[in-house]
């Protein structure tokens, strides 16, 4: 695989940069001039698979994609060894998925749109490339304190008491987003503020076809006062580029009682009426709901602009935007 030509910052997608821009280096790597190219080849190569396996064994975060723990050593990124802690997670191209080489760019673009266009708090992230040209996605963990100790983090599956032993392999999908809101109300003292953040993430996931937004992909994280807040968003991507899935990852969808608007029943997809009802059940007023929804209705030019700067190939970029505008039309009716 040949090395891709970099015209935009692989972190913030800013124009006129052939590597990470200074603003991104400050946010992601404490200002150190880290390269966007790793000094080793991708982990599917026979000559270095054992090197990666050692790092993989020390990852406790669940997920289908292989994830490798990375630490920063001055201006270099290296795989962790036994006894070391890694503050970054590396996700190379996974096996067995449709358009699998587009997955890193897909996740990176979706995360950047969430943050830059819709002001959703996300984990820091970027594109990075192996020295053979293979793309990968790199994200910075949000559960480490400045002194390298960890903040307490609880995902929604654990908060809901969902485990494979109790409910089988589908444990993280047996729920509704309304019930997810109830978890925030129960465990977060400042729940009205965090509930609005949660609503916006659910709406975003619908618009950007994220069919992987299950219970393990929502978490509460401890703050300096010892209280829980909604964690930065993570694992946001358009899953329809890679698999055929439904509107929602949770089997009950938005509502515990399977409520659907008349339009939802007619076309088979939720609309603004359904999300208004969802917001109401989360305890969000109509006035606040209108303010939260409006950016998602009017900011499509910025989405198109960001997609144009992404590392998706032309065909995938076209599909990505087609899926987005289809969902936007469902929402607007």
SULLINPE-V312396 format. One record per run of one state. SS is the DSSP state (alpha for helix, beta for strand, coil for the rest). FROM is the first residue (numbers start at 1). LEN is the number of residues. If there is no record, write none. Layout:
ss->SS from->FROM len->LEN
ss->SS from->FROM len->LEN
//
This chain:
ss->coil from->1 len->7
ss->beta from->8 len->1
ss->coil from->9 len->6
ss->beta from->15 len->1
ss->coil from->16 len->6
ss->alpha from->22 len->8
ss->coil from->30 len->7
ss->beta from->37 len->1
ss->coil from->38 len->11
ss->alpha from->49 len->8
ss->coil from->57 len->11
ss->beta from->68 len->6
ss->coil from->74 len->2
ss->beta from->76 len->4
ss->coil from->80 len->8
ss->beta from->88 len->5
ss->coil from->93 len->7
ss->alpha from->100 len->18
ss->coil from->118 len->4
ss->beta from->122 len->1
ss->coil from->123 len->2
ss->beta from->125 len->5
ss->coil from->130 len->5
ss->beta from->135 len->6
ss->coil from->141 len->3
ss->beta from->144 len->1
ss->coil from->145 len->5
ss->beta from->150 len->1
ss->coil from->151 len->2
ss->beta from->153 len->3
ss->alpha from->156 len->4
ss->coil from->160 len->4
ss->alpha from->164 len->4
ss->coil from->168 len->9
ss->alpha from->177 len->11
ss->coil from->188 len->3
ss->alpha from->191 len->17
ss->coil from->208 len->7
ss->alpha from->215 len->3
ss->coil from->218 len->1
ss->beta from->219 len->4
ss->coil from->223 len->5
ss->beta from->228 len->3
ss->coil from->231 len->2
ss->beta from->233 len->1
ss->coil from->234 len->5
ss->alpha from->239 len->3
ss->coil from->242 len->20
ss->alpha from->262 len->6
ss->coil from->268 len->4
ss->alpha from->272 len->11
ss->coil from->283 len->3
ss->alpha from->286 len->13
ss->coil from->299 len->1
ss->alpha from->300 len->9
ss->coil from->309 len->5
ss->alpha from->314 len->19
ss->coil from->333 len->1
//
